[in-house]
Amino acid sequence: MRITPKTPDVCVPRLVGLMAVDARETARARGLSLSAPDRPDFLRTVVDYVERQYPQPGAEVPRDSMVYVWFDFKEGEGGGGVREPRIPRPPTGGLQRELDEHGDPYAVAGFSSP
């Protein structure tokens, strides 16, 4: 590694949501190194998606810095977004719910017809 007197800073890209192979290429294109503490086989990982990263996107770091990525959430951090099918299912009806009930079309709430 060459050490220059003034190493320019680079902006950390957003890696969350990228596949491992794309995250490695994106970091390399910016002059950054990538490490995954939760994956000892990181260099062979291809299709897993990045869930977290440090430093955060937009941070200014020296070129050749290490960016850490994780592919799983820690305990209690949530996890992965919406997974289908959702239970309980969302209510059905849409515009149908807006229609009046069968009966008197001119009924007023709280009054009964004679």
Kinemage of the C-alpha trace (Angstrom):
@kinemage 1
@onewidth
@group {chain A} dominant
@subgroup {mainchain}
@vectorlist {calphas} color= white
{ca met a 1} P 0.000 0.000 0.000
{ca arg a 2} L 1.294 3.431 -0.949
{ca ile a 3} L 1.064 6.138 1.662
{ca thr a 4} L 0.708 9.584 0.195
{ca pro a 5} L 1.201 12.787 2.185
{ca lys a 6} L -2.449 13.774 1.790
{ca thr a 7} L -4.947 10.976 1.207
{ca pro a 8} L -8.202 12.452 -0.074
{ca asp a 9} L -11.372 11.581 1.777
{ca val a 10} L -14.131 9.657 0.032
{ca cys a 11} L -17.844 9.524 0.719
{ca val a 12} L -19.106 6.171 2.023
{ca pro a 13} L -21.751 4.832 -0.398
{ca arg a 14} L -25.082 3.352 0.702
{ca leu a 15} L -24.558 -0.406 0.734
{ca val a 16} L -27.709 -1.438 2.623
{ca gly a 17} L -30.019 -3.328 0.303
{ca leu a 18} L -27.285 -4.359 -2.123
{ca met a 19} L -26.283 -7.954 -2.726
{ca ala a 20} L -22.878 -8.886 -1.325
{ca val a 21} L -21.213 -8.988 -4.736
{ca asp a 22} L -22.576 -5.523 -5.627
{ca ala a 23} L -21.587 -4.090 -2.244
{ca arg a 24} L -17.991 -5.293 -2.751
{ca glu a 25} L -17.813 -3.742 -6.227
{ca thr a 26} L -19.365 -0.457 -5.083
{ca ala a 27} L -16.922 -0.128 -2.183
{ca arg a 28} L -13.948 -1.068 -4.365
{ca ala a 29} L -14.937 1.544 -6.956
{ca arg a 30} L -14.741 4.212 -4.218
{ca gly a 31} L -11.377 2.976 -2.980
{ca leu a 32} L -12.769 1.360 0.172
{ca ser a 33} L -12.329 -2.101 1.643
{ca leu a 34} L -15.259 -4.169 2.854
{ca ser a 35} L -15.451 -6.549 5.808
{ca ala a 36} L -18.319 -8.651 7.148
{ca pro a 37} L -17.762 -9.672 10.793
{ca asp a 38} L -20.754 -12.042 10.723
{ca arg a 39} L -19.575 -13.877 7.592
{ca pro a 40} L -16.192 -15.631 7.612
{ca asp a 41} L -16.927 -16.729 4.005
{ca phe a 42} L -17.628 -13.143 2.887
{ca leu a 43} L -15.496 -13.313 -0.273
{ca arg a 44} L -17.631 -16.219 -1.529
{ca thr a 45} L -20.953 -14.635 -0.481
{ca val a 46} L -22.895 -13.477 -3.539
{ca val a 47} L -26.668 -13.105 -3.190
{ca asp a 48} L -27.160 -12.214 0.481
{ca tyr a 49} L -28.367 -8.650 1.047
{ca val a 50} L -26.608 -6.104 3.277
{ca glu a 51} L -28.802 -5.224 6.299
{ca arg a 52} L -26.489 -2.792 8.149
{ca gln a 53} L -23.283 -0.919 7.540
{ca tyr a 54} L -20.717 1.143 9.440
{ca pro a 55} L -19.763 3.937 8.831
{ca gln a 56} L -23.137 5.239 7.722
{ca pro a 57} L -23.714 6.330 4.107
{ca gly a 58} L -22.467 9.836 3.396
{ca ala a 59} L -19.679 9.764 5.997
{ca glu a 60} L -16.324 11.123 4.821
{ca val a 61} L -13.490 8.639 5.415
{ca pro a 62} L -9.907 8.370 4.144
{ca arg a 63} L -9.415 6.347 0.966
{ca asp a 64} L -8.523 2.692 1.713
{ca ser a 65} L -10.670 2.728 4.891
{ca met a 66} L -12.596 -0.326 6.003
{ca val a 67} L -16.407 -0.357 5.788
{ca tyr a 68} L -18.162 -3.036 7.833
{ca val a 69} L -21.366 -4.684 6.616
{ca trp a 70} L -23.711 -7.178 8.269
{ca phe a 71} L -26.199 -9.497 6.633
{ca asp a 72} L -28.387 -10.146 9.690
{ca phe a 73} L -29.981 -7.890 12.287
{ca lys a 74} L -28.812 -8.105 15.873
{ca glu a 75} L -31.247 -9.374 18.507
{ca gly a 76} L -34.036 -6.838 19.009
{ca glu a 77} L -33.216 -4.676 15.969
{ca gly a 78} L -36.138 -5.768 13.847
{ca gly a 79} L -35.652 -7.595 10.695
{ca gly a 80} L -35.902 -7.469 7.022
{ca gly a 81} L -39.117 -5.616 6.297
{ca val a 82} L -42.482 -7.033 5.286
{ca arg a 83} L -42.707 -10.698 4.527
{ca glu a 84} L -45.786 -11.931 2.671
{ca pro a 85} L -48.387 -13.137 3.428
{ca arg a 86} L -49.195 -10.704 6.198
{ca ile a 87} L -51.344 -12.058 9.004
{ca pro a 88} L -53.870 -10.803 9.866
{ca arg a 89} L -54.779 -9.895 6.332
{ca pro a 90} L -55.709 -6.273 5.571
{ca pro a 91} L -59.471 -5.637 5.625
{ca thr a 92} L -61.290 -6.067 2.359
{ca gly a 93} L -63.933 -3.754 1.006
{ca gly a 94} L -62.366 -0.582 -0.283
{ca leu a 95} L -65.106 1.462 -1.964
{ca gln a 96} L -67.696 -1.177 -1.093
{ca arg a 97} L -67.500 -0.067 2.557
{ca glu a 98} L -68.618 3.430 1.540
{ca leu a 99} L -71.952 2.238 0.160
{ca asp a 100} L -75.088 2.606 2.286
{ca glu a 101} L -76.558 -0.370 4.052
{ca his a 102} L -79.774 -1.868 2.683
{ca gly a 103} L -82.906 -0.230 4.040
{ca asp a 104} L -84.212 3.315 4.107
{ca pro a 105} L -82.012 5.434 1.785
{ca tyr a 106} L -83.032 8.582 3.698
{ca ala a 107} L -82.519 7.336 7.225
{ca val a 108} L -80.838 9.822 9.562
{ca ala a 109} L -78.569 8.546 12.289
{ca gly a 110} L -80.250 8.490 15.686
{ca phe a 111} L -83.822 8.738 14.315
{ca ser a 112} L -86.100 5.869 13.514
{ca ser a 113} L -88.746 5.950 10.801
{ca pro a 114} L -92.431 5.598 11.832
